[in-house]
C-alpha cells in the first residue's frame, strides 16, 4: 500500500465519478496533456482513456515516479522534479491542457508562478484544470467588495477567465483532508491590460492588501507619494479599503507605478 507523504501535501483522488467528470470538462482527445502531481496515477488512467496525443506528468516523489513508470510504461513521459523548478515553456512545443490535484501547501505559489511568468502573446497552455482547497478557490474567484477578495483574486483574474466547476468532498480522497476542495477551470483571456513587469502587480497587490482593513491612503502614499493626478485619472477615493477597488483599477495602478519607477 502506498502511503501519502504529509510533507508533500499528498491527498490522492480516488472517487471514480469525480475522476470521470474531470476528464470531461474540456476535449482532450488528440491534445497534449500535462498532469501535475499524478500521485498513484488514478486520474492519469482516466485521461489516457480519452486518447490524448501526448501526455507528460510531473511527479516530485521518486517512489511514485517509479510506480508510474512501471504502470504506464511508454504511454506517458515522466518528469521527476518539483513543478516549481520547471520551465513549462520547455515541456512541449504544443500548447498544453493542464490537470493538477495541486499539493495544498504550494498550490497558490504554483498558480502565481504560471500567471506571472506566462508570455502575454503566446500562453503555453490552453486550459488549466486545477484542484484547490475550497477556501483558496473562494479567494481566487472572489469579486471586489467581498471579504474573500484579495491579492490572489487580482492576480488570478488578470490574464485568465476563471470558472468554478464543482466542489469535492473529503471522502473523494485518500487520505481524507479535513476540508472540502474545489475544481477550477482557467482559460487565457483574449484581451487584458498589459503590464511590463508582472512583479510590479505582485508588489502593488502585496502593499495594498497588507493593509486590507485600513483605508487606501497609507499604502497609496507609500507607493505613489500622494500623487493626486493618478487619483483623479483613476477616480480613486482614498477613504475606501483595498477590497473596494475592482480588478482593472489594480492593473491600471500597476501601469502608473511602472511609469513612476521607469
Secondary structure per residue as TSV (DSSP state, phi and psi in degrees):
chain	resnum	aa	ss	phi	psi
A	1	X	-	360.0	135.6
A	2	X	-	-87.8	124.8
A	3	X	-	-93.6	132.8
A	4	X	-	-70.5	142.1
A	5	X	-	-95.6	118.8
A	6	X	G	-61.7	-36.2
A	7	X	G	-63.1	-25.1
A	8	X	G	-101.1	7.0
A	9	X	T	62.8	35.6
A	10	X	-	-83.0	125.9
A	11	X	-	-138.4	109.0
A	12	X	E	-81.5	130.3
A	13	X	E	-78.1	122.4
A	14	X	-	-121.8	-8.5
A	15	X	-	-75.3	112.4
A	16	X	H	-62.7	-36.5
A	17	X	H	-63.6	-44.2
A	18	X	H	-66.1	-43.0
A	19	X	H	-58.6	-42.9
A	20	X	H	-65.1	-44.1
A	21	X	H	-60.7	-40.2
A	22	X	H	-60.8	-39.8
A	23	X	T	-78.3	-4.8
A	24	X	T	-102.9	3.7
A	25	X	S	-69.4	-44.0
A	26	X	S	-131.8	161.7
A	27	X	-	-71.5	124.1
A	28	X	-	-120.1	-2.7
A	29	X	T	-62.9	131.7
A	30	X	T	63.4	17.8
A	31	X	-	-101.8	162.7
A	32	X	E	-95.0	124.7
A	33	X	E	-114.4	141.3
A	34	X	E	-122.4	124.8
A	35	X	E	-111.6	128.4
A	36	X	E	-103.8	126.4
A	37	X	-	67.5	55.9
A	38	X	-	-69.6	-17.6
A	39	X	T	61.2	-119.3
A	40	X	T	-87.2	1.1
A	41	X	S	87.9	16.3
A	42	X	H	-62.3	-52.0
A	43	X	H	-69.6	-34.2
A	44	X	H	-53.5	-45.1
A	45	X	H	-60.4	-44.1
A	46	X	H	-66.7	-37.7
A	47	X	H	-65.3	-44.7
A	48	X	H	-62.9	-30.2
A	49	X	H	-63.7	-22.2
A	50	X	T	-88.2	4.4
A	51	X	-	60.2	58.0
A	52	X	-	-68.8	161.8
A	53	X	S	-70.6	-48.7
A	54	X	E	-144.5	147.7
A	55	X	E	-136.7	126.3
A	56	X	E	-110.4	145.9
A	57	X	E	-131.4	141.7
A	58	X	E	-111.5	115.8
A	59	X	-	-132.3	115.9
A	60	X	-	-72.1	-34.7
A	61	X	-	-73.0	114.6
A	62	X	H	-62.1	-39.1
A	63	X	H	-62.5	-44.8
A	64	X	H	-66.8	-37.5
A	65	X	H	-60.3	-38.8
A	66	X	H	-66.8	-41.3
A	67	X	H	-64.5	-43.1
A	68	X	H	-61.0	-39.8
A	69	X	H	-62.7	-40.9
A	70	X	H	-68.6	-40.5
A	71	X	H	-75.8	-34.8
A	72	X	H	-114.4	-6.5
A	73	X	G	45.3	-120.9
A	74	X	G	-90.9	13.6
A	75	X	G	-78.5	-22.9
A	76	X	S	-135.2	157.3
A	77	X	E	-105.3	121.0
A	78	X	E	-98.2	127.9
A	79	X	E	-110.0	105.8
A	80	X	-	-88.8	81.6
A	81	X	S	-158.6	171.5
A	82	X	-	-81.3	127.3
A	83	X	G	-56.7	-28.8
A	84	X	G	-70.8	-15.9
A	85	X	G	-93.4	-5.7
A	86	X	-	-99.5	137.9
A	87	X	-	-88.1	105.1
A	88	X	G	-62.6	-27.7
A	89	X	G	-64.5	-19.0
A	90	X	G	-95.8	-4.7
A	91	X	T	-68.9	-45.3
A	92	X	-	-150.9	149.9
A	93	X	S	-76.8	-19.0
A	94	X	S	-93.4	154.0
A	95	X	-	-69.1	144.2
A	96	X	E	-103.3	150.0
A	97	X	E	-103.6	122.7
A	98	X	E	-106.8	129.5
A	99	X	E	-114.1	138.4
A	100	X	E	-156.5	120.0
A	101	X	E	-90.9	82.9
A	102	X	-	-70.2	141.1
A	103	X	-	-56.8	128.0
A	104	X	T	-56.3	-33.7
A	105	X	T	-73.9	-16.7
A	106	X	T	-131.3	15.2
A	107	X	H	-61.6	-43.4
A	108	X	H	-71.5	-33.0
A	109	X	H	-64.2	-41.9
A	110	X	H	-63.1	-48.9
A	111	X	H	-60.6	-47.1
A	112	X	H	-63.4	-37.6
A	113	X	H	-60.8	-46.6
A	114	X	H	-63.9	-38.0
A	115	X	H	-73.7	-49.7
A	116	X	H	-70.3	-25.2
A	117	X	T	-98.4	-0.6
A	118	X	S	-78.4	146.5
A	119	X	-	-77.3	123.9
A	120	X	T	-55.6	-35.7
A	121	X	T	-96.7	-9.6
A	122	X	S	-154.3	82.1
A	123	X	-	-61.3	143.9
A	124	X	S	-82.4	-4.6
A	125	X	E	-132.2	155.7
A	126	X	E	-93.6	-39.0
A	127	X	E	-148.3	149.1
A	128	X	E	-117.2	125.7
A	129	X	E	-118.7	101.1
A	130	X	E	-128.0	142.4
A	131	X	E	-100.9	131.3
A	132	X	E	-129.9	161.7
A	133	X	E	-54.2	140.9
A	134	X	H	-57.0	-40.1
A	135	X	H	-63.1	-37.4
A	136	X	H	-70.2	-43.9
A	137	X	H	-60.0	-39.4
A	138	X	H	-61.2	-35.2
A	139	X	H	-72.0	-36.3
A	140	X	H	-64.5	-41.7
A	141	X	S	-94.1	3.1
A	142	X	-	-64.3	144.9
A	143	X	-	-100.0	159.3
A	144	X	T	-64.1	157.8
A	145	X	T	72.6	18.0
A	146	X	S	-121.2	157.0
A	147	X	T	-68.9	-25.7
A	148	X	T	-81.6	-13.3
A	149	X	-	-67.4	132.6
A	150	X	S	-169.0	-157.3
A	151	X	H	-53.9	-46.7
A	152	X	H	-63.9	-36.9
A	153	X	H	-63.3	-47.0
A	154	X	H	-65.8	-45.5
A	155	X	H	-67.8	-43.9
A	156	X	H	-64.4	-35.2
A	157	X	H	-93.4	6.0
A	158	X	H	-66.9	-59.6
A	159	X	H	-106.9	-5.7
A	160	X	E	-123.5	143.4
A	161	X	E	-84.0	131.8
A	162	X	E	-119.3	130.2
A	163	X	E	-131.1	130.5
A	164	X	E	-77.5	131.4
A	165	X	E	-95.0	-61.2
A	166	X	E	-167.9	163.2
A	167	X	E	-88.3	153.2
A	168	X	E	-128.6	127.4
A	169	X	-	-74.5	154.6
A	170	X	G	-55.7	-31.4
A	171	X	G	-63.9	-13.4
A	172	X	G	-81.3	-4.2
A	173	X	E	-120.0	159.4
A	174	X	E	-136.8	122.0
A	175	X	S	-69.5	161.7
A	176	X	-	-72.4	123.5
A	177	X	-	-69.9	167.6
A	178	X	S	-86.6	-7.3
A	179	X	S	-131.7	165.2
A	180	X	-	-72.7	158.9
A	181	X	E	-118.1	165.7
A	182	X	E	-138.2	136.7
A	183	X	E	-96.7	130.0
A	184	X	E	-121.7	147.8
A	185	X	E	-113.0	125.6
A	186	X	E	-114.8	133.3
A	187	X	E	-135.3	139.9
A	188	X	E	-60.6	139.2
A	189	X	-	-79.4	147.1
A	190	X	S	-77.8	-32.6
A	191	X	S	-128.8	133.0
A	192	X	-	-157.6	162.0
A	193	X	-	-73.9	121.1
A	194	X	-	-74.7	141.1
A	195	X	-	-129.5	128.4
A	196	X	S	-61.1	-50.8
A	197	X	-	-121.7	108.8
A	198	X	H	-56.5	-24.3
A	199	X	H	-65.4	-21.7
A	200	X	H	-66.7	-40.0
A	201	X	H	-65.3	-40.3
A	202	X	H	-59.1	-42.2
A	203	X	H	-69.6	-46.3
A	204	X	H	-56.1	-49.0
A	205	X	H	-68.3	-35.0
A	206	X	H	-65.3	-46.3
A	207	X	H	-66.2	-44.3
A	208	X	H	-67.0	-45.7
A	209	X	H	-83.4	-5.2
A	210	X	T	-67.8	-20.5
A	211	X	T	-119.8	42.5
A	212	X	T	-63.0	-25.6
A	213	X	T	-93.7	-4.0
A	214	X	S	-103.7	167.6
A	215	X	B	-69.2	162.6
A	216	X	T	-69.0	-14.0
A	217	X	H	-57.4	-47.0
A	218	X	H	-65.1	-54.1
A	219	X	H	-64.5	-34.7
A	220	X	H	-63.3	-46.8
A	221	X	H	-64.8	-33.9
A	222	X	H	-62.6	-38.1
A	223	X	H	-93.1	-34.2
A	224	X	H	-118.9	4.4
A	225	X	T	52.5	39.1
A	226	X	T	70.8	18.9
A	227	X	-	-57.6	115.1
A	228	X	H	-79.9	-27.6
A	229	X	H	-61.5	-42.4
A	230	X	H	-65.5	-42.8
A	231	X	H	-58.3	-41.8
A	232	X	H	-68.6	-44.2
A	233	X	H	-63.2	-42.8
A	234	X	H	-94.2	0.2
A	235	X	T	53.9	54.0
A	236	X	-	-102.2	130.4
A	237	X	-	-99.9	115.3
A	238	X	T	-70.8	-5.7
A	239	X	T	-83.3	-8.5
A	240	X	S	-77.9	173.1
A	241	X	B	-109.8	162.6
A	242	X	G	-52.0	-34.9
A	243	X	G	-73.0	-8.9
A	244	X	G	-89.1	-6.7
A	245	X	S	-93.7	133.4
A	246	X	-	-78.5	174.4
A	247	X	H	-53.0	-54.2
A	248	X	H	-61.1	-32.6
A	249	X	H	-62.9	-39.1
A	250	X	H	-67.1	-37.4
A	251	X	H	-69.4	-39.2
A	252	X	H	-70.4	-36.2
A	253	X	H	-61.1	-37.8
A	254	X	H	-65.0	-40.7
A	255	X	H	-57.9	-44.4
A	256	X	H	-65.3	-38.2
A	257	X	H	-63.7	-41.0
A	258	X	H	-66.7	-33.9
A	259	X	H	-65.2	-39.5
A	260	X	H	-67.2	-36.5
A	261	X	H	-92.9	-5.3
A	262	X	-	-79.7	360.0
